[in-house]
Amino acid sequence: MKTYFIHYKDPDPACPVFRIKIEAYDREHAIEIFYQDGDDWEIVKITRS
């Protein structure tokens, strides 16, 4: 498992950018885990630690 940091925000332009740490096998798996809750967040950046 690798560690990914996903920087995300609400589609509202006034929303600040948040960050979450996710353990995943690869980048696509990290995105899948991030969106599993069904929220409408916009991913700004993904970095691997």
One Martini backbone bead per residue (centre of mass of N, CA, C, O) as a GRO file, in nm:
protein
   49
    1MET     BB    1   0.100   0.035   0.018
    2LYS     BB    2   0.014   0.371  -0.041
    3THR     BB    3   0.055   0.721  -0.007
    4TYR     BB    4  -0.208   0.967  -0.037
    5PHE     BB    5  -0.276   1.305  -0.136
    6ILE     BB    6  -0.586   1.478  -0.129
    7HIS     BB    7  -0.689   1.762  -0.295
    8TYR     BB    8  -0.989   1.946  -0.203
    9LYS     BB    9  -1.319   2.074  -0.316
   10ASP     BB   10  -1.568   2.265  -0.359
   11PRO     BB   11  -1.729   2.407  -0.631
   12ASP     BB   12  -1.706   2.649  -0.470
   13PRO     BB   13  -1.495   2.923  -0.498
   14ALA     BB   14  -1.489   2.986  -0.168
   15CYS     BB   15  -1.358   2.727  -0.113
   16PRO     BB   16  -1.144   2.552   0.043
   17VAL     BB   17  -0.865   2.353   0.071
   18PHE     BB   18  -0.833   2.012   0.120
   19ARG     BB   19  -0.696   1.721   0.310
   20ILE     BB   20  -0.618   1.370   0.242
   21LYS     BB   21  -0.537   1.051   0.365
   22ILE     BB   22  -0.446   0.763   0.154
   23GLU     BB   23  -0.459   0.416   0.131
   24ALA     BB   24  -0.310   0.262  -0.166
   25TYR     BB   25  -0.210   0.100  -0.458
   26ASP     BB   26  -0.311   0.349  -0.637
   27ARG     BB   27  -0.439   0.622  -0.781
   28GLU     BB   28  -0.714   0.498  -0.863
   29HIS     BB   29  -0.777   0.381  -0.582
   30ALA     BB   30  -0.780   0.652  -0.433
   31ILE     BB   31  -1.018   0.771  -0.589
   32GLU     BB   32  -1.221   0.551  -0.518
   33ILE     BB   33  -1.212   0.597  -0.213
   34PHE     BB   34  -1.289   0.897  -0.210
   35TYR     BB   35  -1.580   0.843  -0.378
   36GLN     BB   36  -1.749   0.630  -0.195
   37ASP     BB   37  -1.948   0.851  -0.050
   38GLY     BB   38  -2.072   1.056  -0.287
   39ASP     BB   39  -1.944   1.313  -0.305
   40ASP     BB   40  -1.900   1.665  -0.451
   41TRP     BB   41  -1.595   1.671  -0.509
   42GLU     BB   42  -1.291   1.844  -0.603
   43ILE     BB   43  -1.003   1.761  -0.751
   44VAL     BB   44  -0.684   1.921  -0.747
   45LYS     BB   45  -0.475   1.705  -0.604
   46ILE     BB   46  -0.214   1.443  -0.634
   47THR     BB   47  -0.003   1.282  -0.392
   48ARG     BB   48   0.292   1.104  -0.318
   49SER     BB   49   0.462   0.969  -0.018
   0.00000   0.00000   0.00000
